[in-house]
Amino acid sequence: MSAVLFLGGNGHCAARLLSARQAARTHGIAIDEVAYPGFEGRPRVATLDAFLDAIAAAPTDPTDPPLVYATGIGALLALGLRARGQWRDRRLLLQAPVLWGLEHRWMPRLMRVPPVRHVAAALFTSTLFRARFVRRYFERQLSPSEQAAFFDGYDRCSALVDLFAWITPAWLRELERRFATNRAALDGIDVWWGARDRVVTVEELQWTQEALGVSWPLQIFPGWGHYPMIDVPEEWAAALAIVVSRPQ
């Protein structure tokens, strides 16, 4: 069975991938999720470097580096490891990545203001906000148990605000400097996007490629939104199996 290392977005929890994990198994793929500090009730860490250290310590077979599937802010964390000289032997598949748009889009800019971060985090506990979120950002109606699992990730994510505080334009400049001196660290990266994604648009990739001077292969899925592993787990697993089967 092939292993895929999964880096979730902000507020991620393992229960969100129940259907996707089962679908992946039918294609001979085991989804191994990285347990982020401060997520799912785990203790927080004090710095971004400590957060990245915890990701890098995820147990994998060193003789057979897995494909890394990173979605949302997980994509930028994966690039942060590449910039530190880690994970360069692993293919990266970035799906709907949150990248250099952090300094262009209004929401991330607001979230760098401490009071706004805490108000935004509290919004996820609102019944009305949750109902609107599901209607807007999912491509199908989630069952009550799926909705509960999704928002439980936010409820138990004490590190939700930390990532917005740590990942700033100054850190993006640092990544740019590091990649400028080692271009090979930007190799082996592919990008997926859902044409119906209302959370992060493909403009995010354009800003990133301009900042880093790269052009990564992009595949757009017409019917996908931001959460294809939840919306269409069987279709998502089949697409993932194609990538896994390709020779490195």
C-alpha positions, 0 to 999 in steps of 0.5 A, spaced: 500 500 500 502 506 498 503 512 503 500 519 502 502 524 507 497 529 508 497 536 511 491 539 512 489 546 512 487 551 518 482 547 523 483 540 520 481 534 524 482 527 522 475 526 522 474 530 516 477 525 512 473 519 514 470 517 507 476 520 503 481 515 507 476 509 506 476 511 498 483 511 498 484 504 501 480 502 495 486 504 491 491 502 495 493 508 498 494 509 506 492 517 508 497 518 514 495 525 517 500 530 520 498 531 527 499 539 528 501 542 535 495 545 537 490 542 533 485 537 536 486 538 543 494 537 542 498 542 546 500 549 542 508 550 541 511 557 541 514 559 535 513 557 527 519 554 527 517 549 533 511 548 529 515 546 523 519 541 527 513 537 529 511 537 522 518 534 520 518 529 525 512 525 522 514 518 522 515 515 515 519 510 511 526 514 510 527 509 504 520 510 500 518 518 501 511 519 501 507 523 496 506 529 500 499 532 499 498 539 502 491 543 502 490 550 504 495 553 509 498 546 509 501 548 502 505 554 505 508 549 511 510 544 506 514 550 502 517 552 509 520 545 510 523 545 503 526 552 504 529 549 511 532 544 506 527 538 508 523 534 504 526 535 498 526 528 496 518 528 496 514 530 491 509 535 493 502 536 491 498 542 493 491 543 493 487 549 493 494 552 497 494 558 501 500 561 499 502 569 497 495 571 497 496 572 504 499 579 503 494 580 497 487 578 500 483 582 505 481 576 510 488 574 511 491 581 512 485 583 517 487 576 521 494 579 522 490 584 527 490 580 534 483 582 536 480 581 529 483 574 529 480 572 536 473 575 533 474 571 527 475 564 531 469 565 535 465 566 529 466 558 528 462 557 534 456 561 531 450 556 528 448 561 523 455 562 521 456 555 520 450 554 516 452 559 511 459 557 511 457 550 509 452 553 504 457 557 501 463 553 501 461 545 500 459 542 493 454 538 497 449 538 503 453 535 509 450 530 513 449 532 521 455 528 523 459 531 517 458 538 519 459 536 526 466 533 525 468 539 520 467 544 525 469 540 531 476 541 528 475 549 529 473 548 536 479 544 538 484 548 534 487 552 539 493 554 534 488 557 529 490 564 531 497 562 531 498 561 524 496 568 522 500 571 527 506 567 525 505 567 517 507 574 515 509 578 509 516 578 513 516 570 513 514 570 505 520 575 504 525 570 508 522 564 504 523 568 497 531 569 499 532 562 501 529 559 495 533 564 491 539 561 493 536 554 492 532 553 486 532 546 486 527 546 492 522 548 488 522 542 484 517 536 484 511 540 485 504 540 482 498 544 484 490 542 484 485 547 484 477 546 484 474 551 479 468 552 484 473 553 489 470 560 493 475 560 499 482 561 495 482 562 487 487 560 482 489 568 483 493 565 489 498 561 485 499 567 480 501 571 485 506 565 488 509 564 481 510 571 480 514 572 487 518 565 486 519 565 479 516 559 478 511 555 473 508 549 477 504 544 473 496 546 474 490 541 474 483 544 474 477 540 476 471 543 473 466 540 479 471 541 485 470 546 490 475 547 496 474 541 500 474 535 494 476 530 499 469 531 503 465 533 497 467 527 492 471 522 496 471 517 491 473 522 485 478 525 489 481 518 491 481 516 484 485 522 482 490 521 487 491 514 485 493 517 478 498 521 481 501 516 486 502 511 480 506 516 476 514 514 477 518 519 481 
